[in-house]
Amino acid sequence: MPQSKRIGGGGGACAIYIKDKNLTILGVHLGIKEELSKEEIDEISNFLKNQENKGRKILLMGDFNRVEKSMDKYPEFKELNLTGTNRRGTYPNIEEIKLIDFKAIDNIFHDRSIVREKSCIVEGYSNHLLVWADLKVD
């Protein structure tokens, strides 16, 4: 994924493919600056289109540094037609992050191959809170 030339100015990504579940999981952290973010979103969109063309289920998560609705301004991303799990944004506002709707995770896949068993948000020393969920993959 495109990076800034300075520490703390860019984003990052990590992906895993679980073959026996036909599931690609992508975790991202986008940069704040619009020019870099556009490049990152293009890269993410291309990667996910490739995964979709392979007939894989996709779980995308991360810190987008923008509210979900604002992602629609990127045509490549909007074309992916992803279903968001949050009712509210998860941008750096602790009260907003606490409102994540974990129940929506239960509805990601219609075949119920992924079930949320436990989930929690842990506060720390920054606005990058630990948001975790134990998922059972059948």
N, C-alpha and C positions, 0 to 999 in steps of 0.2 A: 504494500500500500504506500502511496506517496507520503513522504515525510518532510517536515520542516528542517532547515539546516541548523536549528538551535534546539537545545534541550527544552522540553516542555511546550514547544510550539506546534507540535504535530499530533498525529494520532497513531493508532496501531490496530492490528487485527490478528486473530488467531482462529483457525478453523480445524474441525475434525470431522471425518466421515466415519459413521458407524455402519459398516457394510451389511451386517445381518439385519439391521433395522432400516436400511436404505435412507438414512438420515444424515444430513449435513448440518452441523451446528457452527455458526459463525459469531464470534464475539468481536466487537469493534469499539474503538474510542476515537471519535472524530476530533479534528482540530477545531479551533474557534474561528480562525480567519476564513472568510468566505471563499477566497480563491483556492486555498488548499482543500477546504471541505468539498468544493465542487469536484476536484480531482479524485478525492477519496470516495465520494459517493458514486462517481462514474465507475471507479474500480470495483467497488462493492456490488454495484448493479450488474456489471459484466460477469463477475464471479457467480452471483446468484442466478443469473439467466443461464449460465453454463450448467449449473447444478440442476436447475429446473428442466433444461433440455435433456438431461440424463434421467429424468423421471424421479428425482429424489425429493423427499420431504425436506423442508428447510426450517430451521429455527434460527432467527437472527436476533441478537441481543447486544446491548452495549450502552455506552454513553455517547449520545449523538450531539450533545451540546446545543440542542435546539428542540423545540416542542415538536411532537409528532406531525401535527398539521402542516408545519412549515416544510416538511420533507416533500410534500406534494408539488412544490415549485421545481423540483428536479424531475424532468420528464422520464429519464431512464429509470429512476427509482419508482416513480408512480406507476409505470408500466408493469412492475413486478406484482402489483395488486396484492400486497401483503396485508394481513390482518393484524392490527395492533392489539396489544393486551391491556394497555393503560387507558384509563378514563382521563387522566391528567398527565401533564408533562413530567418528565423526570430530570429536568434541568436543575442546576444547582440551587435548589430551594428545599431545605430539609422537610418542611411541612408538606410540600407537593410530593416528594419522594415517598413519604409515609402512606400516601393514598394509592399506591400501586395496587391494582386489582389482581391478586394472585389467582383468583378463581378463573380468570380469563385464560390462564395457562392451561387449565383443564380442557378447554374447548379448542385448542390449537389443531388437533387432528381428530377428524370425525370417527376414525376407526378405533379410537381410545387406546392406541398403542403407547401413548405416553400419559402417565397419571401423576399428578402432584401429590406427594405424600406429606411433606413438610415445607414450610417456607418462612423466611424472616428477613427483617432489615436490621442491621447492626450499625449504630452510630459510632463514629471514630473521631479523628482529629481534622477531618476535611469534609468538604461537600461531596466527596466521592464515597458514598456509603456502601457498605457491603450488602448487596441484595442477593439472596441465595434461595434456591429451592432444590429439594431432593426430588428427583423425577424417577419414576419407575418406568423403564422401557421394556415392554413385553415383546 
